[in-house]
Structures are given as structure tokens and as C-alpha cells.
């Protein structure tokens, strides 16, 4: 038997209704992270270095050992706004220049943009010029959202310049491995670059283009706005973000 389109629509509506009823029932209950058995579902793009989700996992193991963490990847074909509305995700982490206005949002962390390359790359020595940067071959990940242009491409578009894109990969985490022994450059946030540089013998070089600092957000739906369990999760995400890049670098 195959579910009809109408059946899928009813299922989605019923799921949301049951979640709303559950929220009403538990709204007055005190939340105790030490005893909760909740499953937290976080949509997390892989342009956040693995130190962030691993930090969240460690925090939950320490503070809420009975909780379960599900980290869901984001991609151009995944409708994260629908997933938040229907309860498939609790929180989504993103860095769009213009976050969706229909959802709740809070600043998570701020980081600057640098260039990552092989430690023996010619541009790893001395100061890289804008012409050097634009002419050099770049490795670029596919956008994780079809409706939101990435921060780097958005800024380059405002300058009316383009990079020399030579390699396109499906995941951010693949890009650093493409740099070893090659002439490719990868433009990424500093905390991401700092994670991979010592691991793969790569060099972090200041970008000659004055990119604005990338702002990371946590985004959630109105359905979880007043939930004590979700408020607690959002505070944990913020604490881990502060530890990831340093409290002085994090947004208030």
C-alpha cells in the first residue's frame, strides 16, 4: 500500500496537532535536564566545524545524560522551514545574510573570514593581493539552501567580482582535504579553518577582500518559543558557541 498525497497532507497536519496538544499538557511542568528523556533535533550545516556539534554532544552528556541528540544535515533540497513548522527539527543553525523573517532568531556566534590553503602554496608566503585571490583557483561547496545565497558569494556580488571556481564539492568538510598538495584556495570562517589547518598541514591566510564577519544564528519556530525544554537547549547552544570561538568573539 502507498500513501496518497492527501494522506501525507493529513499526516503532517495530525503530527503538528499532536505536538501542539503535547505542548499544552507539558507547558506547566518544570523542566529538569538531569532527568529528561527528550530527543533534541538540530539542523546543522557542515560549515560549522565539528568542534561545535561535538561540544553540544558533550554538554548534553554532562547536563542531560538521558536526552538524545539528533543532528540533521542541511542541503539545497531540504525545506528546513517546513521541518521546523512540523516539529521535525527543534532548532536550525544558519548564517544567512537575511534570515527568514517568519521564524524566531537569536545570534549564536560571530567569526571572521579567512583563506585556507596548502602550507606550501605560493600565496601562503607574503601578503596576498585581491588580484591574487580572484585569479587563484578556488574550491567552493554547493549552497546548503537553494533560497539563500551564501555570505561569501553575496558579498562578492555586491563588489561585482567573481572567484575563479575550479572545484565544487557537496560538503564543506570535503574542501580542506582538496587543498593538500594543490594550488586550490578555500574561503571559510576562521574557526573552521583553525580546526583543519593543523590536521592537514594547511596555512591560514588573511583574506585580501574585506568580508564582513559571518554571523551565525539559531532559528526556531513559534511552536517551541515558550517551551522550557527548548529554551534550555537554546541556552546550551549559545554557551557552546561562546566556547567555540571565545566569549569575546560571540554576539550578545
C-alpha positions as CSV (number, residue, x, y, z in Angstrom):
1,X,0.0,0.0,0.0
2,X,1.2,3.5,-0.9
3,X,0.2,6.6,1.0
4,X,-1.7,9.1,-1.2
5,X,-0.8,12.8,-1.4
6,X,-3.9,13.6,0.6
7,X,-2.8,11.1,3.2
8,X,0.6,12.7,3.5
9,X,-1.1,16.1,4.0
10,X,-3.4,14.7,6.7
11,X,-0.4,13.0,8.4
12,X,1.6,16.2,8.5
13,X,-1.4,18.1,10.0
14,X,-2.1,15.4,12.5
15,X,1.5,15.3,13.6
16,X,1.6,19.0,14.2
17,X,-1.8,18.9,16.1
18,X,-0.4,16.1,18.4
19,X,2.7,18.1,19.1
20,X,0.6,21.2,20.0
21,X,-1.5,19.1,22.4
22,X,1.7,17.7,23.9
23,X,3.0,21.2,24.4
24,X,-0.2,22.2,26.2
25,X,0.0,19.2,28.5
26,X,3.6,19.8,29.4
27,X,3.6,23.6,29.5
28,X,3.1,23.8,33.2
29,X,5.6,21.1,34.1
30,X,9.0,22.0,35.4
31,X,11.8,21.0,33.1
32,X,14.7,19.1,34.6
33,X,17.6,18.5,32.2
34,X,19.1,15.9,34.6
35,X,16.1,13.6,34.2
36,X,14.7,14.5,30.8
37,X,14.4,11.8,28.1
38,X,13.7,14.3,25.4
39,X,15.2,14.0,21.8
40,X,16.6,17.2,20.6
41,X,16.7,17.6,16.8
42,X,19.1,20.2,15.5
43,X,19.6,21.1,11.8
44,X,23.3,21.9,11.4
45,X,25.2,22.7,8.2
46,X,28.7,21.3,7.9
47,X,30.3,24.8,7.5
48,X,30.4,24.7,11.3
49,X,33.5,22.8,12.3
50,X,32.9,19.5,14.0
51,X,34.0,21.1,17.3
52,X,30.6,22.8,17.6
53,X,28.3,19.7,17.3
54,X,30.8,17.7,19.4
55,X,30.7,20.4,22.0
56,X,26.9,20.2,22.1
57,X,27.0,16.5,22.4
58,X,29.5,16.7,25.3
59,X,27.3,19.3,27.1
60,X,24.2,17.1,26.8
61,X,26.1,14.1,28.1
62,X,27.2,16.1,31.1
63,X,24.0,18.1,31.8
64,X,21.2,15.9,30.3
65,X,22.5,12.3,30.1
66,X,19.1,10.9,29.4
67,X,18.5,13.2,26.4
68,X,19.1,12.2,22.8
69,X,20.7,14.5,20.2
70,X,19.8,14.1,16.5
71,X,21.9,16.3,14.2
72,X,20.2,16.6,10.8
73,X,22.3,17.8,7.8
74,X,21.0,20.8,5.7
75,X,21.1,20.8,1.9
76,X,19.6,22.6,-1.1
77,X,16.7,20.1,-1.3
78,X,15.8,20.2,2.4
79,X,13.0,22.5,3.5
80,X,14.1,23.4,6.9
81,X,11.3,26.0,7.4
82,X,8.7,23.3,6.9
83,X,10.7,20.9,9.2
84,X,10.7,23.5,12.0
85,X,7.0,24.2,11.5
86,X,6.1,20.5,11.6
87,X,8.4,19.6,14.5
88,X,10.8,17.5,12.5
89,X,13.5,19.9,13.8
90,X,13.7,22.0,17.0
91,X,16.4,24.4,16.0
92,X,18.3,25.2,12.8
93,X,21.7,26.9,12.8
94,X,22.5,29.1,9.8
95,X,24.4,32.2,8.7
96,X,22.2,33.8,6.0
97,X,22.7,37.5,5.3
98,X,18.9,37.8,5.6
99,X,17.5,35.1,7.9
100,X,13.8,34.1,7.4
101,X,11.5,36.7,8.9
102,X,8.8,34.2,9.7
103,X,10.9,32.4,12.4
104,X,12.4,33.3,15.7
105,X,16.1,34.0,15.7
106,X,18.9,34.7,18.1
107,X,22.5,35.5,17.5
108,X,24.8,32.5,18.1
109,X,28.3,33.4,17.3
110,X,30.4,35.7,15.1
111,X,33.5,34.8,13.1
112,X,35.8,36.4,10.5
113,X,36.5,35.0,7.0
114,X,40.0,33.7,6.1
115,X,41.6,31.7,3.3
116,X,42.8,28.1,3.8
117,X,45.4,26.6,1.6
118,X,48.3,24.1,1.5
119,X,51.1,25.3,3.7
120,X,53.4,25.2,0.6
121,X,51.0,27.2,-1.5
122,X,52.8,30.2,-3.2
123,X,50.2,32.6,-1.7
124,X,50.8,31.2,1.8
125,X,54.0,33.3,1.8
126,X,53.8,37.1,1.9
127,X,50.7,39.2,1.5
128,X,48.0,38.0,-0.9
129,X,46.5,40.8,-3.1
130,X,42.9,40.9,-4.3
131,X,44.1,40.1,-7.8
132,X,46.0,37.1,-6.5
133,X,42.9,36.0,-4.7
134,X,40.5,36.3,-7.6
135,X,42.9,34.7,-10.1
136,X,43.7,31.7,-7.9
137,X,41.7,28.5,-8.3
138,X,39.1,28.0,-5.6
139,X,37.2,25.1,-4.2
140,X,33.6,26.0,-3.4
141,X,30.9,24.0,-1.6
142,X,27.4,23.7,-3.0
143,X,25.0,26.0,-1.2
144,X,23.1,24.4,1.6
145,X,19.9,26.3,0.8
146,X,18.5,26.9,-2.7
147,X,16.7,30.1,-1.5
148,X,19.6,31.8,0.4
149,X,22.9,32.8,-1.3
150,X,26.0,32.2,0.8
151,X,27.7,35.0,2.7
152,X,30.8,35.0,0.6
153,X,29.1,34.9,-2.8
154,X,26.6,37.6,-1.6
155,X,29.5,39.9,-0.7
156,X,31.4,39.3,-3.9
157,X,28.2,40.0,-5.9
158,X,27.9,43.4,-4.1
159,X,31.5,44.1,-5.3
160,X,30.7,42.9,-8.8
161,X,33.6,40.4,-8.9
162,X,33.7,36.6,-9.0
163,X,36.1,33.9,-7.9
164,X,37.9,31.5,-10.2
165,X,35.9,28.4,-9.1
166,X,37.6,25.2,-10.3
167,X,36.3,22.6,-7.9
168,X,32.7,22.3,-6.5
169,X,32.1,19.8,-3.6
170,X,28.8,18.7,-2.0
171,X,30.1,19.2,1.6
172,X,32.2,21.9,3.3
173,X,34.1,19.2,5.2
174,X,35.4,17.8,1.9
175,X,37.1,21.1,0.8
176,X,40.1,21.1,3.3
177,X,41.1,17.7,2.0
178,X,41.2,19.0,-1.5
179,X,43.8,21.6,-0.5
180,X,46.7,19.3,0.5
181,X,49.3,19.3,-2.3
182,X,47.2,21.5,-4.6
183,X,47.0,25.2,-5.6
184,X,43.4,25.5,-4.5
185,X,42.1,28.1,-2.0
186,X,39.2,27.6,0.3
187,X,37.4,30.7,1.8
188,X,35.8,29.9,5.1
189,X,35.2,31.0,8.7
190,X,38.3,31.2,11.0
191,X,37.1,28.6,13.5
192,X,36.5,26.1,10.7
193,X,40.0,26.8,9.2
194,X,41.6,26.5,12.6
195,X,40.1,23.1,13.1
196,X,41.5,21.6,9.9
197,X,44.8,23.5,9.5
198,X,47.0,21.6,11.9
199,X,45.3,18.3,11.0
200,X,46.1,18.6,7.2
201,X,49.2,20.8,7.3
202,X,47.4,23.8,5.9
203,X,48.0,27.5,6.1
204,X,45.5,30.1,7.3
205,X,46.0,33.4,5.3
206,X,44.1,36.6,5.8
207,X,41.7,37.4,3.0
208,X,42.6,40.5,0.9
209,X,38.9,41.1,0.4
210,X,37.3,42.7,3.5
211,X,34.5,40.3,4.0
212,X,32.0,41.2,6.8
213,X,32.2,39.0,9.8
214,X,29.9,36.0,9.3
215,X,27.0,35.9,11.8
216,X,25.7,32.5,12.8
217,X,22.1,32.3,14.1
218,X,19.9,29.7,15.8
219,X,16.4,29.7,14.4
220,X,13.3,28.1,15.7
221,X,9.5,28.1,15.1
222,X,6.9,29.7,17.3
223,X,5.7,26.3,18.4
224,X,8.8,25.9,20.6
225,X,9.2,29.6,21.6
226,X,7.8,29.1,25.2
227,X,8.9,25.5,25.8
228,X,11.2,25.3,28.8
229,X,13.0,22.3,27.3
230,X,13.7,24.2,24.1
231,X,14.7,27.4,26.0
232,X,17.3,25.3,27.8
233,X,18.6,23.8,24.6
234,X,19.0,27.3,23.1
235,X,21.0,28.4,26.1
236,X,23.3,25.3,25.7
237,X,23.8,26.1,22.1
238,X,24.8,29.6,23.0
239,X,27.2,28.5,25.7
240,X,28.9,26.0,23.3
241,X,29.1,28.8,20.6
242,X,30.9,31.1,23.1
243,X,33.4,28.3,23.9
244,X,33.9,27.6,20.2
245,X,35.2,31.0,19.2
246,X,35.8,32.6,22.6
247,X,33.3,34.6,24.6
248,X,34.7,37.9,23.5
249,X,34.0,37.0,19.8
250,X,30.4,35.9,20.4
251,X,27.5,38.1,19.9
252,X,25.4,39.2,22.9
